[in-house]
Amino acid sequence: MPLSKNTIDFVLMRGGTSKGVFLREQDVPLDRQALTSLLLDLFGSPDRRQIDGLGGADKLTSKAAIIGKAKRPDSDVTYLFGQVGTVAPEVDFNLNCGNLTAAVGVYAIEQGLVAPEEGRTLVRVHNLNTDRLVHVRVPTSGGKVQTKGDLEIGGVPGTGAPIELDFSRAVGAITGRLLPFGEPQTRLDVAGVGSIEVSVVDGANLVIYVHAGAFGLTGIEDPQRIDGDTDLKGKMDLVRKAVAYRLGLADYWNARSAPSTPMLVLLQRPREYLTCTDGKRISGDSHDLLCRQYASGSASKTLAGTVTATTGIACNLQGTIPAQLCDGPVARPLAFGHPSGLIHVDASVKRLDGDWHVERAGILRTARRLAEGKAYLRGADM
């Protein structure tokens, strides 16, 4: 239970290129409206700087993870993800965060929810947002999580121990269908945009894939350039809205000022570019596909873990835009270029009895505990 009405225990963790505040399920209200009020208070939202709370003033670092005991026999812990708004007083529970899922595995072991094994410990994470499972394998030795290692990931300084995440059991996260439109590529007529080719794939998250050139972009634009173009963002949101409406997500879309779902990814064939974080040169021969992700009113500095897994799946689906740009389907590990560097995925998809079956959708992340303690609230109704 909370320490008092106006304090709550927390753990601050980094998972991949995301950072989140971890709370125990028993310490927070079950009612989503009450939980939203609590999280807005805790994070200091709405405020672009989140100066009066624990928020990180960026959508990659304004995230909450609510962890509880297993509710189904094929899982070890539950994980409710909340994307906490900075400008808008909103918390979006309609998606999973794949990067933070790596930290869920670490947290579950360190909190005693899962007993560590020697070598690697499997944590079966039940994501409540999507009602899907993600298998997380955490390096452990001597009864403790190992965080030191040689894995370098774009967007995070230094190196860490590799944590394996497999999203193959998370397919159909939002709509329940891998190809919600029933086809790998669809031409949409969108008022204010015109006719545009899209591939909509619902893997670990619901993603719309579009050629960067369809919006007059080269594909190497940094997030600041995209965010500064109001007309461009308006057109991308019109495409997202058209897909959301067609898939029965109109109520969700209309209830939010900056909806997270569906995500839109602009694609281009590989080419050289500089990262937005440290100006590192990424060569064109180092990656298989160039990606720029947009949702929640802004472009992302990285490629989400769930989007990476979904893109790996999409590259193995005949006829999708990602597969075409990769000259696929591609039965090998892939590297995707995003604004902060590279991210890798190992996906395997097979056609069985006329349906696509995802055998594997794996990525590697690093994660570690950053801080723990009690947070002081201004007065959320708990």
N, C-alpha and C positions, 0 to 999 in steps of 0.2 A: 504494500500500500504506500501511497505518497507519505513523505515525512510529515507534512502538514498541508493545510489547505493551499498554501501559496509556495510550496516547494515540491520538487519532483526529482527523483534520481535519474541520471542520464549517463550515457557513454557516447563519446564523440569518436567516430571511426571514419577512416578513409577506405573506400573500396574502389579499386581501379582509379578512374578519373573523376569519381564522385566523392563527396563527403557528406555524412549524415549524422543526425542525432538519433541514437538508439534508446528506446524506452521499452519497459516491460508491459506486456498486455494487461497484467493485473493492476497496473498503476494508472491506467487511462480509462476514460469512459468508453463504453461500447457504442453509444449513440454517435453517429458520424458528425452531426451538427455540433454536439458538445466537444467532440474530439477536434474538429476543425477550429473551434474557438480556443481550445487549449494550445494547439500547435501554432496558431497565429500569435498568441501571447508569447509562447516560448521562443519563437524565432524572431520576434520584433517586427511582424508584418501587419499591415502593408507599409513598407518603407524601402526605397530602392537600396539604401545602405544597411537596412536592418540593424541600425545602430543600438537599439534598445533590446536586443535579444541575441540568440545564438546563431542566427542565420548568417550565411556566408556571402550575401549580396550578389549571388549568381545562381542561375537555376541548377548548375552542377553541384553547388554546395549548399543549397537550400532544400534539403531532403530529410525526411523522417522515416524511421524504420521501427515498427511496433512488433516485438517478438514475443511469441507465446509457445506454450507446449503443444505437442502434436494433437491434431484433431482427426487424423485418418491413419490407418495402420501402415501405409506405405511412405510415411513421412516421419521426420524427427522433430521439426519445429514449424511453427507458422510465422509468416512474415507479411505484414501489411505495410505497403509503401505509400508514403504521402509526398507529393510534389508540392512544396509550400510556396505560394506566390510571394513575390517581392512587392510589386506595384499593386496588384489586385489582392483583396482580402479573400483568397481562395486557397483551398487545398484539393488537389486533384488525386483521387484514388482510383482512377480508371486505367492504370497502367502499372507495369512492373519496371523496376530499375535493375538492369542486369549487373552493372558495375558494383552497385551496393550489395548485390546478392553475394559477392565474394566476401564482403565483410560480415554478412549474416553467418556464413560458415565459421569464420574466426570467432565471432561473438558467441555462437552457440556452444563451442568447445570451451572457451574461456569462462563462460557463465555456468558451466557444469550441466548444460542441457544435453550434451552428447559426449560420451566417454572417448578420449583420444586413443588411437591405436598407433603402433610403431610404423613410421614411414609416411602413410597418408591416411587420413580419416575422412570417410564419406559422411556428409551431412545432407540429408534429403529435405530440401526446403520446399514447403508448401506455400506458394504465394497466394494470399487470399484475394488480392485484386483481380487476378485472372483465373483463380482456382486451378492452377497448373503447378506441376512439380519441376524443380531444377535440382540436379545433382551437383553438389559442390565437394570437391576433394581438396582437403587442406593439408599441407605438409605439417607433420607432427613428429616429435621425437622426445623421449624421456617424459612423456605425459604433458608436453607443452606444445603450443603452436609455434612453428618456426616462421619468422618473418624475414630473415636475412637470406638473400639469394642473388642470382645473376640476371634475373629477368628485368629487362627495361621495357617500359611501355610509354608510348607517346603521350605527353601531357602530364607526366609525373616525374619529378626529379629523382635521380638515383635509381637503385635497383631493389628488388625484393624477391622473396620466395614465390614460385609460381603456384597459383591456385587454379585448378581446373574446374570449369563450369560447363555443364552439358545441358543445353536447352531443348533437346530433342523431344522431351515430354511436355514442352510448353507450347506446342504448335496450336494455332487457333485461339490465341490468348484473348482476343476481343470478340470475334464473331463466331468462333468455333469451326471455321473453315480455312484451310490453307490458302485457297484462291477464292476469296469471297465473291468475286464476279463470275466465277466458273470458267475463266479463261486467263491465259498468261498475260495478255495485253488487251487493253480496251481504249477506244477513242471516245473521249468525253467532249461534249460541247458545253462549255462553261461561259455563262454571260459575264462579260467584262474581261475575258481571257481569250475566248475563241475555241477552236478545235485543238485538242491536245491528246497525245498518246501517253497512257500511264500503265504501269503494272502495279496491281494492288496485291500484296502478300501479307497474310496474317500468320506470322511465325510466333516468335516470343513477344512481339508487339505488332500492331497494325501499321504497315508502312506503304506509302505511295512512292513509287519510283518514276522519275521523269528525267529526260535528257536535260542537262544544264542549258544546252543551246535553245531549248524551247522557251526559256525565259531570257534569252539573250546573254547568257553567262558563259564564261570559259570553263568553269568548274574549279578554278584555283582561287576564287575570291575568299578573303578571310571573313570571319563573322561580322566584324565592324563594318566592312563594306556592304554586306547584305543588310544588316540592321539599319544602316543609314539610308536605305532606299525604300521609302514609304510605299511608293507605287509597286515595287517588286513584292514587298511583303503582302500588300493587299491582294495581288494576283495569286500568290501562293496560297493565301488563306481561302480565296474563292475556290481553288481546286480542292483543298482539304475539306471545305464545307460541302462541296458537291458530292464528294465521296462519302463523307459522314452521313449526309442526308440519304443517299442511295442505300446505305447499309443500315439504316434504322437508328442512327445515332443523333438524330436531330434534337431530341430533348436534352441530351448531354451537351451537345454543341452550344445550344442556345442558352444554357444555364451558366456558361462561363465566358468571361471576357477574353481569356487566353487559353483555350482548350489544348491539351497535350496530344489528344488522339483525333484523327490519325496523324502520324508523323509523315513528313515529306522529305525525301532524299533526292538531291540533284546529283546526277551521275555524268561522268565523263571518262573517256579513255585515259590511261596514265599519262602524266606529263610532269615536268619538274616544277616545284614550287617551294616557297619558304614557309616554315611553320609560323603561326601567329603568336606562339609563346616565347620562343627563344631565337627565332630567325634561322633555324637549322634548315639546310638545303635538303630537300627530299627529291631524289633522282627519279626520273620517269621509269627506270627499269627496276625499281625497288618494290613496286606495287602492281596489283592487277586491275584496280578500279579506283577512281577518284570520287570521293563522296563528300557532300555538304548537306548536313542535316538541319531541318527547320521545323519548329513546333513551339507552342506556348508563346508566340509573339516574338521569338528571336531565333537566330541561328546558333547552333551549338559549337563550342570550341573543340569538341571531340565527336566521336561516333559512339552512340550509346551501345552498351553491351548487348542488349536485346536486339537492337537494330543491326549490329554486326552479325549476330547469329542469324537473324532473318535474312540479311543480305547474302550470307553464305548459302543459305537454303535457296534463295531466289536465283543465285548463279547456277544452280543445279536443276532448275526448272526450265525445260525447253520452251523457248518462245518469249520469255520475260525480257524486259529491257536490260536488267543486270546480266543475264546469260548471253544476250547478244553482244554486249559491250566487252564481255570476257571471252568472246568466241567459244562459248560453252554450249551445253553443260560441262563443268570442270570438276573432274574427280580427283582433286588434290587440295591441300591447304592453300588458302588465298590470303593476300595482304591488301588491305584497303587504306588509301591515303585520306586522312582527315586534317582539319586545320592545325592540329597539334602534333601530327606525326603519323605513325602507322599503327594499325591494329590487325591481328591475324585471326583467322577462323578456319576450323576444320569441319566441313559439313559433308554429309553423305545422304543422298536421297535416291530412293528406288521406286520404280513403277510396279505396283502389285495389284493385279485384278482391276486395272483401270484407274487406280487411285495412287496418289503420291504418298510414299511412306518415308518419313524422316528418321534415319537411323542414328544420325549424330549431328549435333550443332554445337561444337565445342570452341571455347575461347579460353585464353589464359589471362589472369589478372593478378595483381598483388593487393594486399590489404593489411591494415594494422590498426590497433587501438591508439588513439591520440590523447584522449583525456577521459576522466570520469569524475563524477561528483554529484552535487545537487544544484538544480537551477531554481532561481527565484522568479516567481511569476507576479505579474501586476494585478492579477485578479480574475483569471479564467475560471469559469464555472466548471468545477471538477466533481 
